Amino acid sequence: MKPCPLELRERIVGAVDQQTHTIAELAELFQVTERYIYKLLKLRRDTGDLTPLPHSGGCDPLFDDAKLLQLAQLVAQHPDATLKELQTLVRRQCRLAVCLTTIWSALRQLDLTVKKNAPRRRSRSTGTRGLPSPTTRATSAPPLVS
């Protein structure tokens, strides 16, 4: 989410400084939360400025450029591999334990797609839903004698 423009921040804090409205009224007027106004006031008190702070980071990515290249090679070698199978391959060959979502994100970063499900086995019978065909059914059961 992008930070609010500096002009809006200055207008909000300027309105607080005039003390003509309560914080709740100003929050409603500027369509922001009361918490946001208090954060702006704290930012001004701590830094003396209202410019937004830079992004503080987050976790380092598990797939660096070299590992992304290895993943692309694994997909080229095993084009029908599911995410679960790719997870096993990455664990063995790249020595990297990651979740399925991380692999999916790395593949998306490479503009690659994978199958959603493992291939399903098809029934060899001609009947539907795995039932034997009518000819097989008639010959396989012995006749009933009364």
NORGICOR-V434083 format. One record per residue. N is the residue number from 1. PHI is phi as a letter, one per 30 degrees, with the letter a starting at -180 (none if undefined). OMEGA is omega as a letter, one per 40 degrees, with the letter a starting at -180 (NA if undefined). Layout:
BEGIN
N/PHI/OMEGA ; N/PHI/OMEGA
END
This chain:
BEGIN
1/none/a ; 2/d/i ; 3/d/i ; 4/d/i ; 5/d/a ; 6/d/a ; 7/d/i ; 8/d/i ; 9/e/a ; 10/d/i ; 11/d/a ; 12/d/a ; 13/d/i ; 14/d/i ; 15/d/i ; 16/d/a ; 17/d/i ; 18/d/i ; 19/h/i ; 20/c/a ; 21/b/i ; 22/d/i ; 23/d/a ; 24/d/i ; 25/d/i ; 26/d/i ; 27/d/i ; 28/d/a ; 29/d/a ; 30/c/i ; 31/h/i ; 32/b/i ; 33/d/i ; 34/d/i ; 35/e/i ; 36/d/i ; 37/d/i ; 38/d/i ; 39/d/i ; 40/d/i ; 41/d/i ; 42/d/i ; 43/d/i ; 44/d/i ; 45/d/a ; 46/d/a ; 47/c/a ; 48/i/a ; 49/b/a ; 50/c/a ; 51/d/a ; 52/d/i ; 53/d/i ; 54/d/i ; 55/d/a ; 56/d/i ; 57/j/a ; 58/k/a ; 59/d/i ; 60/d/i ; 61/d/i ; 62/d/i ; 63/c/i ; 64/d/a ; 65/d/a ; 66/d/a ; 67/d/i ; 68/d/i ; 69/d/i ; 70/d/i ; 71/d/i ; 72/d/i ; 73/d/i ; 74/d/i ; 75/d/i ; 76/d/i ; 77/d/a ; 78/b/a ; 79/d/a ; 80/c/a ; 81/d/i ; 82/d/i ; 83/e/a ; 84/d/i ; 85/d/i ; 86/d/i ; 87/d/i ; 88/d/i ; 89/d/i ; 90/d/i ; 91/d/a ; 92/d/a ; 93/d/a ; 94/c/a ; 95/h/a ; 96/b/i ; 97/c/a ; 98/b/i ; 99/d/a ; 100/d/a ; 101/d/i ; 102/d/i ; 103/d/i ; 104/d/i ; 105/d/i ; 106/d/i ; 107/d/i ; 108/d/i ; 109/d/i ; 110/d/a ; 111/i/i ; 112/c/i ; 113/b/i ; 114/b/i ; 115/d/i ; 116/d/a ; 117/b/i ; 118/d/a ; 119/d/a ; 120/c/i ; 121/d/i ; 122/c/i ; 123/d/a ; 124/d/a ; 125/d/a ; 126/d/i ; 127/d/a ; 128/c/i ; 129/h/i ; 130/i/i ; 131/d/i ; 132/d/a ; 133/d/a ; 134/e/i ; 135/d/i ; 136/d/a ; 137/d/a ; 138/d/a ; 139/d/a ; 140/d/a ; 141/c/i ; 142/d/a ; 143/d/i ; 144/d/i ; 145/c/a ; 146/c/NA
END
